Amino acid sequence: MSLEIKNVTKIFGTSRKGEGFTALDDVSLSVKKGSSFGLVGESGSGKTTLTKCILRLESLTSGTIRFEGKDIHALSKAEMRRVRARLQIVFQDPYASLNPRITIHDIISEPLIIHRETVPMSSRQRTERVEELLLQVGLSREHLFRYPHEFSGGQRQRIGIARALAVKPEFLILDEPTSALDVSVQAEVLNLLHRLQDELGLTYFFISHDLGVIRYVCDEVAVIYRGKLVEQGPVDDIFDHPKDDYTRMLLNAMPDPDPDLSPFRRVE
Amino acid sequence: MALLDIQNLQLAMRSYEGETQILHGIDLKIERGEIWGMVGETGSGKSLTGLSVSRLIPSPPGRYLAGNIDFGGKDLLKASDRDMRALRGRHIGMIFQDPTTNLNPVFRIGTQLVDVALHAGHDDPSILGLSKGASRSAMKKAARKTAIEMLDKVGIPDAATRIDDYPHQFSGGMRQRVLIAMAMIGKPDLLIADEPTTALDVSVQAQILRLIHDLVAERNIGVLLITHNLGVVAQICSHVAVMYRGRILESGPVREVLKHPSHVYTQALLDSVPTVHTKRGELRGLSGLSPEAFA
């Protein structure tokens, strides 16, 4: 197992009087090495809180999160830094997650500098690594010294992926990586993610509210609703034979591009 | 006569680098009872087409090179600002993408709705159920009543008390319902909805689509629905126009266009939508197809 989440509960606002808000309620799931795990849910269901807990950007109220056997929330700061080099994240909004004032070279090499203990490199080696990464995500060497505003949304997301891959992580958290993109661009980014997984043997933790995207990318899926996992299992099982009412509702609500499947279409 | 008839609409925008033509001759005819979907990628000009109909593109930087937009026997491109103000909200309703920014946070929902109702009522008091020459206080009273009825209609529970809430007390889906109520309060003949469900969850999206669908069935209005989501188009639209770089590549009844696309671009766009049936490796982007192939 690459990532094991056991009975994780997160309650916000317990310090004041009152019960607080339960953002995650007894969540358990495990992600196999080399697989893609999808997490689906509506806004406010706790998807992002869970990623923050995995990255230890939020503390847990109870439960454990183990990454390759190590309890993430029990590690020292230095140990956590080493874990972070192997556990990277790609953010949702490619327009907000890149610093507009520094070049692509500097953006992608930043994690290499932060994790210099884990991946020691000279500055020339860093530049070579950045070039290699750009090629890997389908950009080229000439993009090296440009600024984020010179790129389209899809290209920026590729830069975000290159940055996440810089320190050669094994585990990638993808927090709605394509929801800000056009469908045509989304298709290209999803195919890129497929290719990178095959080439580098990555493990994905993929968050989305788009069930089509989840089915396309993931092997296993968990459906989260108001902080609780209502259903999880292999993607085909969940999609073809949903057991939970909420999952069924989500599947039905997803608009299919086939006009004949519309619930509104009058019989003509 | 068609409800809305756009002919050869050509729009150019001025920037520091000179003038660029954005719309290269748009032709579109919307009849009552039709829901027209306008799909395309970012920057294809679908929003600017919608904004042109309500004449919300400032000039400069915008400049219409040619074309006309006939609505109710008038060419909107030649209409005065005064005429347009009378049309907007009253005959042309509009809903925009982001329900969080389109309501004023410092005014109650009711205040904002009543404002629109009064504006429409000045033009035609029958909207508020009054005859001409009604007193100001009667107008205000009737406007509030109409606002509550409208909120109720779009499915806000307990509308009579929720009307005095502020926007932040409403969820995203509820705010979008308020915006739809606001757009429908003047009983418009044409509704322009620019990405009305893009910011919403799928379950809420389904509810909003049903609402729009029911409004069309009930009031026999025409709708121009701008979206990049082909699924949404397939669900509720009767017709669809596919836009690319300021041109309509293909348009017609939704089943015809989506089931048997005659244009490579439409097919490519359809191939890039992951559905619950798409298997790994089947998805195609648009790379490899040159822009010239679509022209």
Interface residues (C-beta under 8 A of the other chain):
Chain A: E42 S43 G153 D182 V183 S184 V185 Q186 A187 E188 L190 N191 H194 H209 D210 L211 G212 V213 R215 Y216 V217 F239 M249 L250 L251 N252 A253 M254 P255 D256 P257 D258 P259 D260 L261 S262 P263 F264 R265
Chain B: E41 T42 G172 D201 V202 S203 V204 Q205 A206 L209 R210 H213 H228 N229 L230 G231 V232 V233 A234 Q235 I236 V254 R255 L258 K259 A268 L269 L270 D271 S272 V273 P274 T275 V276 H277 T278 K279 R280 G281 L283 R284 G285 L286 S287
